[in-house]
Amino acid sequence: MSFFSILFALLIEQARPLKDENFLHTQVRNALSWTVRQLDTGQASHARLTWVVVILVPAVLTALVHWALLIWLGWIAAVIWNVAILYLTLGFRQFSHHFTDIRDALDAGDEDAARGLLAQWMQIDASDLPRSEIVRQVIAHSVLNAHRCVFGVFAWYSLLSGLGLGPAGAVMYRMAEYFSALAKRPASPHALLLSPALRDYVAVWWHRVDWIPARLTAMGFAFVGSFEDAIDRWRKYEAAMPGDNDGIVLAATAGAVHIGLTEVDLQNAAPAPRLGHLRAIVGLVWRTVVMWMVVLVLLSLARLLG
């Protein structure tokens, strides 16, 4: 069921990608904001309650619907439910258009346009960035988005689906990722204000939720890229900056394609990314997707034969 659910969701997402501002995602953001306003009082106990309501309640409800469909309507209905949830929670097209637009601008030699697109995507000041830094930022941001929008969802969906919980893992991971991104946003008049207790709690639990997926993504990049260099960069980065999930993914990526992405890479004089490396990153990500699908096929066959 996992293999076909992911396959159909990816195919549908490629054919009919969700818009950035779609109705369902807007409603989820509104519900999250309302929940935070009602429950976040600044106390540690209320921070825990808010996290449970925002992250675990939707995941549990998703699993209950999966079980109900499986019991009353059969496995086909459950697969359709899995595909629908995966379609809403994973996808390259949620970020790939930014990557493509910046790459096309760099291909055309229009660095000013590339800087503007990068600034709009990442909400940073990119006006003074040299070409190599633009490429490095695009690669780093794209790889992290691929991890959060695709491979992290794969990981938690596969883990909990194997336990009979359907797409609960996909919902839990993406809700935790969105809540973490919300907590990291700088204060502004229009931003949702989170108490320090809730911000700290969200950060701690996002690190725990992302711990396994980050290492699976890094391992996947190592397998389909330069294995020894990726593992070596991963080891050196974790020794220098332990506990940084994003850094591990970037370090493995850098080693897999022989470029410098992290601060540790730059300190060791690793080669600066060039425009051609953007295509190498696309190949790396797609080879990792294929590897995931092959692994799921093998696990499904093992389950059937066992």
N, C-alpha and C positions, 0 to 999 in steps of 0.2 A: 504493500500500500504506500509506503514512504516514497519509493522510487517513482511510481506513476504520479503520485500527488505532486512531487517536486517538478517532474518533467512537464506535466500539463500546466502547472502554474508558471514555469519559466516560458513556455511556448506562448501562453496567452499574454503574458506580460510583454514579450517581445512584439507581439502583434498589436496589442491594445494597451499601451502603458498608461498607468494612472497619471493624471495631471498633478502638478505640485499642490495646487489648492483644490482638492476634491472634497466632496460633501462628507464622506465618512471620516477622513482624517481630521477635517475641521471639527466635526462633532466630538471626536475623541479628545482633541485638544481642549475644547470647551468643557467637556466633562472633567478632564484632569484639572483644569484651572478652578472649576467650581469646587471640586473635592478638596484641593489644597486650601482654598479660602475658608472652607467650612471646618477643616480638621487641624490645620497648622496653627498651633497656639504658641509655638516656641519651646514646648516641653519635649523631653526625650521620648516619653511614652506616646505622645501624640504624633511624633515623627515616625515611630514604628507603626502606629495605626494607619497613618496616611500612606506609608509605603505598601502595607498589606492591601489596603483598599485599592490603590492605584495599580499595583502590579499583580498581586496574587488573585484578587477577586475576578478580574477579566479572564485570567488563565484558567481558573477553576470552572467558570461558566462555559468557557470554550470546550473544556474536557467533558462537561456534563452534556452539552449539546451533541458532541461526538458520540458519547455512549448511547444517548437516546436514539439518535439516528441509526446507530449500529444495531440496537436491539429491536426497534420497531419497524425500520424500513430496509435494513440490510446494509451490506458493506458498500454497495454502489453509492448510496446516499451519503455514507460516511466519507467516502473518497471525494465526492463533490464538495462537502463541507471543508475537508482538508485543503483541497485545491483553492477554494474561495479564500480561506484564511491566509494561505501562503501567498496568493496573489496580492493580498492587501499588505502583507508584512515583508516580502522580499522583492528584490528586483534591481537589475542594473539601470533601468531607465530612470530611476529616482535620482540618479546623479550623473549618468553617463553623458547627457547632453551638455553639461558644463565642461566636462573633459573634452568632448569632441569640438565644441566651439573654440576653446582655448587652443587646442592643437591645430585647428584649421587657421586660426589667426597667426600662430607662430609659423606654420607652413608658408603662409602668404607674406611673411616678414613684417607683419603689423604688430610690433611689440606693444605699442600703446593700447591697441584694442585688447590684446591678451591681458595686459595689466588691469584694464577696466573690468574685463570679465572675471578675472581672478578675484579682484576686490569685491565685486558683486556677489560672487559665490561664497567666499570665505569671510566676508564682512571685515576686511582688513584694509590698511593703507598699503597699496602695492605700487604707488607712483614712482618709487625710486628703485624698484627691484631690477637687478640685471637679468639677462635672458636665462642664465643657468639657474638662478634662484627661482624664476618663474616656473621653469621645468621641474625643479625639485619640489616646490610647493604643490604643483598640480599632481605630481606622482604621489607624494605623501598623502594628500587629501583624498585622492581617488582610491588609493589602496585601503585607507581606513574606512572609506565609505563602502567599498566592496566587502570588507570584513563585516561591517555592521549591518549592511543591507542584504548580504547574501550568505557569507560563510558562517557568521554567528547564528543566523536564523537556521541554516542547515544543521548546525551542531545541536542546538537545543531542541529543534523539531525532531531530529533523528533520535536523540537520547530519550525524550519523553514519549515519543510515538512508540518506541520499542517497549515501553512500560505500559502501553495501552491508553495513554492520555491524549492521543490524537495531536492536534496542532497547538496544544496548550503551551509547549515550549517556545514556539515561534511568537506567540502573543506575549508571553512573559519577557522574552529577550528584547523585543522591539519596544515594549512599554518601558522597560528598565533603561534602555538606551535613550529613549526620548526624554524620560524624566531626568536622566543624568545630564543631557544636553541643556535642558531647561534650567537645571540647578547651576550650570556653569556660565550662563549668560550674564553679562555685566548688567549692573543696575541701570535702569532707565525709567522715565516717567510712565512708559506704556508696558513695561515688563512686569510679569507676575513675580511678586516678592516672596521669596522663601525664607523662613527663619534660619539662622545659623545651624540650629540643631537638625533641621530637616535637610539642609544642604550637606552637612557632614554625613548624615545617615544614608542619604541617596548615593553619595560618592563611595562610601564604604561598600555598600551592597552592589553597586554597579561594578566595582572592581572584582567582587566575588562572582557575580553572574558572568562576567566576561573573561574570567581567568582561564577556564577550559577552552572556550571558543578561540581566544587569542592564540593559544599555543597550538591548537589544531590548525588554524589558518597559517601560522608560521611554519608548522611542519609540512603542510600541503605545499606552500611555496618552495620549501627546501626540496621536496621530492620532485617537483616538476621543473625546478631551476637548477642552479649550481649547488648541490647538496652540501658539500664540505664547506664552501664559503658561507652559505646561509647559516649553517649551524655554528660556525666559528663566530660570525658577527652576532648572532643571537646570544652565544655564551658570553662574549665580551661585553655586550650591552647590559645583560642582566647582572653581570658582576659589577659594572660601574653604576647602574641605576636600577637596583632591584625593585620589583613590584610594579613596573610600568608596563601595562598590557599593550598599549598602543606602540610603545617603543620597541617591544619585542616583535610585533608584526612588521614594523618599518625596518628593523635591523635584519630580519630574515629576508624581506623583500630586497633590501640593498645588496645582501650577499648573493641572492639568487640571480640578480642581473648585473652584478659587479659595478655598483655605483655607491655614492655616499648620500645617505638620507638623514641619518641621526647625528647628534652632536658628537657621539663617540666616533662615528665614521669620519667626520670632518677633522677631529683631533688626530686621527691616524692617516690623514691625507689621502682618503679614498677618492677615486675619480669623480668629478662633478657630473651630474646628469646632463645629457644632451638630448636634442629633439628626437633622435632616433630611439631613445630609450622609452618614449611614450608608447611606441608600437610594441616594444618588448614587454612592457607592463600589461598591455592588452592581451598579448599571447600568454603571459604568465597566469593571469586571472582566468582566462578561458580554459587553459590546460588544467588548472586546479578544479574548475567546475566539472570537467570531464572525469577527473580522478574521483571526485566525490560521487558522481553518478555510478561509476564502475564499482566503487566500494559498496554503495547501496544495493546494486544488483547482486553482488556476491553475498552480502548479508541476507538478502531476500531469498536467494537460492539455498543458502545454508539453513535458513529457517524452514523452508519447504522440505528439504531433504532430511532435516533432523526430525 
